[in-house]
Amino acid sequence: MNIQLAAVGALIGLGCFAAARELLPAAARLNAAMSRLGGQEPQPSPTTAKNLARRLLAAAPWLPVPAADLRLLGQDAETWVAAKLGCGVLGLIIPALLSGLVALTGAQAAWPLPVAASLAAGAACFMAPDLVTRASAARRRGDFTLALTSYVDLVALELGAGAAPTEALEEAASLGGGWPFARIRGALADARRARASPWLALEQLARQIGVPDLADLAAITASAGQEGAKILNALLSLAAAMRSRELAATQAKGASRTTIMTIPIAVAAGGFLVLLIFPALYRGFLAG
């Protein structure tokens, strides 16, 4: 019990020390004061967790980081790793705190149990940001693909009206709303400022966020000079293929949800049968 209380006290003290360092960062105050004296806006200093995450990434570049998912979500690797570390520490602390509270009541528990619970909770919480990031990126990538289908149609309409490939890409991007079209407009604007080809910018964006259909669009528009009128048919075929995949994915999702819904129905039916059979079984048991 004394060992558990000491461990809980040490963890609480460590948490208070870390919170005090975050709330009262002396270096950040000094940097802000120097910035004000120099007539500059104070820049936000990175937190201790982000500094630790940056050092961890520099020391272990082999760590698996979902770079494409993070870029799609507008996050950086340091913040993501810091969230993983914070969740892992939280998972380690909570079982220790609970075991300490239980020990205060006088109950005795073998030390391997709280240790195993802390390790299991820490590992589960450490992996939680991976699952959240993967699910959020999949949902966001699906939204981008839906918007990209409309964008391909708009590009085909602009080309059919006689616009050049570069003009068609930019005009089509200006017609749509939402964050997917904003990302496309941003990539095209960067290419225009750098005097680079717009399809190269779209191909780079496709690699960054992990959307192969955008790379296909870039490849089709890049071949406009050689293919000529065939590019319009290629764009229409690409849009049709994207719609077919989206329809198949929607049907598969609906089928899986229908299958899941049969589980509570079967459980309810089984409970109803138990309620019907139980009185007869109970009477037979009493008669026997």
C-alpha positions as CSV (number, residue, x, y, z in Angstrom):
1,M,0.0,0.0,0.0
2,N,2.8,2.4,0.9
3,I,4.5,1.7,-2.4
4,Q,1.3,2.4,-4.3
5,L,0.7,5.7,-2.4
6,A,4.3,6.8,-3.1
7,A,3.9,6.0,-6.8
8,V,0.6,7.9,-6.9
9,G,2.1,10.9,-5.1
10,A,5.1,10.9,-7.4
11,L,2.9,10.9,-10.5
12,I,0.7,13.7,-9.1
13,G,3.8,15.7,-8.3
14,L,5.2,15.2,-11.8
15,G,1.9,16.2,-13.3
16,C,1.8,19.4,-11.2
17,F,5.4,20.2,-12.1
18,A,4.6,19.7,-15.9
19,A,1.5,21.9,-15.6
20,A,3.4,24.6,-13.8
21,R,6.1,24.6,-16.5
22,E,3.4,24.9,-19.2
23,L,1.5,27.6,-17.4
24,L,4.6,29.6,-16.4
25,P,7.1,29.3,-19.2
26,A,9.9,31.6,-18.3
27,A,11.6,31.4,-21.8
28,A,8.3,32.2,-23.5
29,R,7.9,35.3,-21.4
30,L,11.4,36.5,-22.1
31,N,11.0,35.9,-25.8
32,A,7.7,37.8,-25.8
33,A,9.3,40.7,-23.9
34,M,12.3,40.9,-26.3
35,S,9.9,40.8,-29.3
36,R,7.9,43.7,-27.9
37,L,11.1,45.7,-27.3
38,G,12.1,45.1,-30.8
39,G,8.8,46.2,-32.2
40,Q,7.8,42.7,-33.4
41,E,4.8,40.6,-32.7
42,P,5.6,37.9,-30.1
43,Q,5.6,34.5,-31.8
44,P,4.0,31.6,-29.9
45,S,6.6,29.3,-28.5
46,P,6.3,25.5,-28.9
47,T,5.0,23.6,-25.9
48,T,7.1,21.2,-23.9
49,A,5.2,18.3,-25.5
50,K,5.9,19.6,-29.0
51,N,9.6,20.1,-28.2
52,L,9.7,16.5,-26.9
53,A,7.9,15.2,-30.0
54,R,10.3,17.1,-32.2
55,R,13.3,15.6,-30.5
56,L,11.7,12.2,-30.7
57,L,11.1,12.5,-34.4
58,A,14.7,13.7,-35.0
59,A,16.2,10.9,-32.9
60,A,13.9,8.2,-34.4
61,P,13.0,9.1,-38.0
62,W,11.9,5.5,-38.6
63,L,8.8,6.1,-36.4
64,P,5.6,5.4,-38.5
65,V,3.9,8.8,-39.1
66,P,0.8,9.0,-41.3
67,A,2.2,12.0,-43.2
68,A,-0.4,11.9,-46.0
69,D,-3.3,11.7,-43.5
70,L,-1.9,14.5,-41.4
71,R,-1.4,16.8,-44.4
72,L,-4.9,16.1,-45.5
73,L,-6.2,17.0,-42.0
74,G,-4.0,20.1,-41.9
75,Q,-1.9,18.8,-38.9
76,D,1.8,18.6,-38.4
77,A,3.8,15.5,-37.2
78,E,5.0,17.2,-34.0
79,T,1.5,17.9,-32.8
80,W,0.4,14.4,-33.6
81,V,3.3,12.8,-31.8
82,A,2.7,15.1,-28.8
83,A,-0.9,14.0,-28.7
84,K,0.2,10.4,-28.7
85,L,2.6,11.0,-25.9
86,G,0.0,12.9,-23.9
87,C,-2.6,10.2,-24.3
88,G,-0.1,7.5,-23.4
89,V,1.0,9.3,-20.2
90,L,-2.7,9.9,-19.3
91,G,-3.4,6.2,-19.8
92,L,-0.5,5.3,-17.5
93,I,-1.6,7.7,-14.8
94,I,-5.3,7.0,-14.5
95,P,-5.1,3.3,-13.4
96,A,-2.3,4.3,-10.9
97,L,-4.6,7.0,-9.5
98,L,-7.5,4.6,-9.2
99,S,-5.4,2.0,-7.5
100,G,-4.2,4.6,-5.1
101,L,-7.7,5.6,-4.2
102,V,-8.7,2.0,-3.7
103,A,-5.7,1.6,-1.5
104,L,-6.8,4.5,0.6
105,T,-10.0,2.6,1.5
106,G,-7.9,-0.2,3.0
107,A,-8.3,-2.7,0.2
108,Q,-5.2,-4.7,-0.7
109,A,-4.3,-5.6,-4.3
110,A,-1.3,-7.4,-5.7
111,W,1.1,-4.9,-7.3
112,P,1.2,-6.7,-10.7
113,L,-2.5,-5.9,-11.2
114,P,-2.3,-2.0,-11.2
115,V,1.0,-2.2,-13.1
116,A,-0.5,-4.3,-15.8
117,A,-3.6,-2.1,-16.0
118,S,-1.4,1.0,-16.3
119,L,0.7,-0.5,-19.1
120,A,-2.4,-1.8,-21.0
121,A,-4.2,1.6,-20.6
122,G,-1.1,3.5,-21.6
123,A,-0.6,1.4,-24.7
124,A,-4.3,1.7,-25.7
125,C,-4.4,5.4,-25.2
126,F,-1.0,5.8,-27.1
127,M,-2.6,4.1,-30.1
128,A,-5.9,6.0,-29.9
129,P,-4.6,9.0,-32.0
130,D,-3.7,6.6,-34.8
131,L,-7.2,5.3,-35.1
132,V,-8.7,8.7,-34.8
133,T,-6.4,10.1,-37.5
134,R,-7.0,7.2,-39.8
135,A,-10.8,7.4,-39.5
136,S,-10.8,11.2,-39.9
137,A,-8.5,11.1,-42.9
138,A,-10.6,8.4,-44.6
139,R,-13.7,10.5,-44.2
140,R,-12.0,13.7,-45.4
141,R,-10.5,11.8,-48.3
142,G,-13.9,10.6,-49.3
143,D,-15.2,14.1,-49.2
144,F,-12.4,15.3,-51.4
145,T,-13.0,12.5,-53.9
146,L,-16.7,13.5,-54.1
147,A,-15.7,17.1,-54.8
148,L,-13.1,16.0,-57.3
149,T,-15.7,14.2,-59.4
150,S,-17.5,17.5,-59.8
151,Y,-14.2,19.2,-60.5
152,V,-13.4,16.7,-63.3
153,D,-16.9,17.4,-64.8
154,L,-16.3,21.1,-64.7
155,V,-12.9,20.8,-66.3
156,A,-14.4,18.7,-69.1
157,L,-17.1,21.4,-69.6
158,E,-14.5,24.1,-69.8
159,L,-12.5,22.1,-72.4
160,G,-15.6,21.4,-74.4
161,A,-16.3,25.1,-74.5
162,G,-12.9,25.7,-76.1
163,A,-10.7,26.7,-73.1
164,A,-7.1,25.8,-72.9
165,P,-6.1,23.1,-70.4
166,T,-4.5,25.5,-67.9
167,E,-7.5,27.9,-68.2
168,A,-9.9,25.0,-67.8
169,L,-8.3,23.8,-64.6
170,E,-8.2,27.3,-63.0
171,E,-11.7,28.3,-64.2
172,A,-13.2,25.0,-62.9
173,A,-11.5,25.4,-59.6
174,S,-13.0,28.9,-59.2
175,L,-16.5,27.6,-59.7
176,G,-16.6,25.2,-56.8
177,G,-16.9,25.8,-53.1
178,G,-15.7,24.0,-50.0
179,W,-12.3,23.1,-48.7
180,P,-11.5,20.6,-51.5
181,F,-11.8,23.2,-54.2
182,A,-9.9,25.6,-51.9
183,R,-7.0,23.1,-51.8
184,I,-7.0,22.8,-55.6
185,R,-7.1,26.5,-56.0
186,G,-4.2,26.9,-53.6
187,A,-2.1,24.4,-55.5
188,L,-2.9,26.0,-58.9
189,A,-2.1,29.5,-57.5
190,D,1.2,28.3,-56.2
191,A,2.0,26.8,-59.6
192,R,1.1,30.1,-61.3
193,R,3.3,32.1,-59.0
194,A,6.2,29.7,-59.5
195,R,5.6,29.6,-63.3
196,A,5.2,25.9,-63.1
197,S,2.7,23.6,-64.9
198,P,-0.6,23.3,-63.1
199,W,-0.8,19.5,-63.7
200,L,2.5,19.2,-61.9
201,A,1.0,21.1,-58.9
202,L,-2.0,18.8,-59.0
203,E,0.2,15.7,-59.1
204,Q,2.2,16.9,-56.1
205,L,-1.0,17.7,-54.2
206,A,-2.2,14.1,-55.0
207,R,0.9,12.6,-53.6
208,Q,0.7,14.8,-50.5
209,I,-2.9,13.9,-49.5
210,G,-3.0,10.4,-51.0
211,V,-5.7,10.9,-53.7
212,P,-4.7,8.9,-56.8
213,D,-7.7,10.2,-58.9
214,L,-6.2,13.7,-58.7
215,A,-3.0,12.4,-60.1
216,D,-5.0,10.8,-62.9
217,L,-6.5,14.1,-63.7
218,A,-3.1,15.7,-63.8
219,A,-1.8,13.1,-66.2
220,I,-4.8,13.5,-68.5
221,T,-4.5,17.3,-68.7
222,A,-0.7,17.0,-69.1
223,S,-1.2,15.0,-72.3
224,A,-3.6,17.6,-73.8
225,G,-1.0,18.8,-76.2
226,Q,-0.5,15.4,-77.7
227,E,-3.9,13.8,-77.4
228,G,-6.0,16.7,-78.5
229,A,-9.7,15.9,-78.6
230,K,-9.2,12.6,-76.8
231,I,-8.6,14.4,-73.5
232,L,-12.4,15.2,-73.2
233,N,-13.3,11.5,-73.5
234,A,-10.6,10.6,-71.0
235,L,-12.0,13.1,-68.5
236,L,-15.5,11.9,-68.9
237,S,-14.3,8.3,-68.4
238,L,-12.4,9.3,-65.3
239,A,-15.5,10.9,-63.8
240,A,-17.7,7.9,-64.6
241,A,-15.2,5.5,-63.0
242,M,-15.0,7.7,-59.9
243,R,-18.8,7.7,-59.6
244,S,-18.9,3.9,-60.1
245,R,-16.4,3.4,-57.3
246,E,-18.3,5.8,-55.0
247,L,-21.6,4.0,-55.7
248,A,-20.0,0.6,-55.0
249,A,-18.5,1.9,-51.7
250,T,-21.8,3.4,-50.7
251,Q,-23.7,0.1,-51.4
252,A,-21.0,-1.8,-49.5
253,K,-21.3,0.5,-46.5
254,G,-25.1,0.2,-46.6
255,A,-24.9,-3.6,-46.7
256,S,-22.5,-3.7,-43.7
257,R,-24.8,-1.4,-41.7
258,T,-27.8,-3.7,-42.6
259,T,-25.8,-6.7,-41.4
260,I,-24.9,-4.9,-38.1
261,M,-28.5,-4.0,-37.6
262,T,-29.5,-7.7,-37.7
263,I,-27.4,-8.4,-34.5
264,P,-29.6,-6.5,-32.0
265,I,-32.8,-7.9,-33.8
266,A,-31.5,-11.4,-33.3
267,V,-30.6,-10.7,-29.7
268,A,-34.0,-9.3,-29.0
269,A,-35.7,-12.3,-30.7
270,G,-33.6,-14.7,-28.6
271,G,-34.5,-12.8,-25.4
272,F,-38.2,-13.0,-26.4
273,L,-37.9,-16.8,-26.9
274,V,-36.3,-17.2,-23.5
275,L,-39.1,-15.3,-21.9
276,L,-41.6,-17.6,-23.6
277,I,-39.8,-20.8,-22.7
278,F,-38.7,-19.9,-19.2
279,P,-42.1,-20.3,-17.4
280,A,-42.5,-23.8,-18.8
281,L,-39.0,-24.8,-17.8
282,Y,-39.4,-23.3,-14.4
283,R,-42.6,-25.2,-13.7
284,G,-41.0,-28.4,-15.0
285,F,-38.1,-27.9,-12.7
286,L,-40.3,-27.4,-9.7
287,A,-42.4,-30.4,-10.6
288,G,-39.3,-32.5,-10.8
